[in-house]
């Protein structure tokens, strides 16, 4: 499996590193290489970082966190975060939920499964939400629902378009019906934003499922998807258990949804910023305003 | 009563289904079929009827009573065309200024290849969004099992009522036990934790009213519902349409809102 080409590049890289760092302690990144889950080829972490975390060999999009995503599409240092402080409480006293929240906070370095705020994209002012997969698989509880509602309400008040990145396992069952109600709540906020003639651009990433698919992910005026992202209401395992059949290859992947007419386009990471910029321009979203993106 | 006992009662085969409620609540009912896009979904019955002297649009999930009818109704699990049919009828109700009654009884929206291909998530999402803006009164009643998104797709209403032995849950207790604890025998524990009974949900303000039931005889239930629906529609029809949708928005806006948070 380890091909000749594999050793060629790292050698150079290491040598280069060695030469410059010789006088100080050698710095070797803890994770020098990553194997692509799709083509199994190894790539340097640094190469991946320079390539939008996309496998240079097969184009597989690695899962990335919300802030990495944000930095790929916005103008540098323009993000003004809102309601970062909101974190969940265990209102139903669901067993084990407190521990899960604690672990998720440590693991993801975020307070909840979504970050919201304003920023500039090629100088266009926008409101944004970006979901965070490492926080309990981006599941939607009351805080996620509240933050998404808040950003749509803010965008309505300031007449801004909303750009939203989804990644989610669905409604968070530890919050019971209060989690399900977030589907209705967010849909209501999007409806108001939409009725005011404002643009909502949804970008679905791997995986977007369950209650998020059945609410704000599918309510965009324009819905884009990342290549090969799993986009489903019921996940493939649930369906296989229900119908007791193997599912066809590519079922519920972004390309499948494009074919069935449920997404507008599949946009690889390398051209996402350009695509968003073009769509904003075509919708007449104004440019300019103050530097830090706040209104 | 233990939560799981309610789950069993809500799913009991002898429990009246959507069609029974239609027969007992409305007169001159006419069923109207089809979503005008793909087909007709027998898991959801839609039509028009008279509530006393008031024409209303009726949308009811139907599980079926006999094995044959259960198969025909897909055990009450709707496909996207079912939700699209419901939305079409709701939009007609708005056009002709008729109130809408939704009767919810489903274990969930169907999970299958066809349902996914035709956009189950999209169909539910559209209902949530459009119901939020409909300018006629909507009242949803959980009559049996309210299974997650498939139930909520008919549950964005001015008021949500629930029968005493009905349940309404983000996930089935079986699903919760197997996903969270990888142990199907913990179903009863899951039922308790999920807070899915009418009493729990009244406390959480997810539902506005509990209809008490004597489950041998539903006559009292039907009588209470008929009068209750009529009064509620009269009250809400008197509101300005913008006020009505504003109230509906606020009804759902309150869940997990910052003001009510403890910290």
Interface residues (C-beta under 8 A of the other chain):
Chain A: X83 X86 X87 X89 X92 X94 X95 X96 X141 X142 X143 X145 X146 X149 X150 X171 X173 X174 X175 X176 X177 X178 X179 X180 X181 X182 X183 X184 X185 X187 X188 X189 X190 X191 X192 X194 X195 X210 X211 X213 X214 X215 X216 X217 X218 X219 X231 X232 X233 X234 X238 X239 X242 X243 X247 X251 X252 X260 X261 X262
Chain B: X109 X111 X112 X113 X115 X116 X117 X118 X119 X120 X121 X122 X124 X125 X126 X128 X129 X130 X132 X133 X148 X149 X152 X153 X155 X156 X168 X169 X170 X171 X176 X179 X180 X193 X194 X195 X196 X201 X204 X206 X248 X249 X252 X253 X255 X256 X257 X258 X261 X262 X263
